[in-house]
């Protein structure tokens, strides 16, 4: 059962035009995640990895209906990007980055709560619904859909 992300989720990547954003887009698409596009104020109205780049999260959300944002930006600007996503109506924001000041993390949580959203992060590999969708950098081959494949072991 998927709770926060599934095959109907539409993901945007804030920081799509950077190296990590590009790599992540290819990885997510290969997994089957519906990546709707990304954002960049300086590279708006272009394409990256075949995905549209928008000037803001609001523009991306209005154009694509995105409901998940994966944030790959430096820690110094992460707070602004996370708040932008929640204020644009994104329900789930994933921020894998580390090195974030504690006060910024507290403000991110407050923005999530104030806008009725969910924040995964900071300092997380992301979130996955095996076989359906993911947002983050966890290796896909480690996760399978269905019941656990564990066997009893006796010594």
Buried (B, 14 or more C-beta within 10 A) or exposed (E): EBEBBBEEBBBBBBBBBBEBBBEBBEBBBEBEBBBBBBBBEEBBEBEBBEBBBBBBBBBBBEEBEBBBBBBBBEBEEBBEBBBBBBBBBBBBBBBBBEEBEEEBBEBBEEBBEEBEBBBBBBEBBBBBBBBBBBBBBBEBEEEEEEEEEEEEEEE
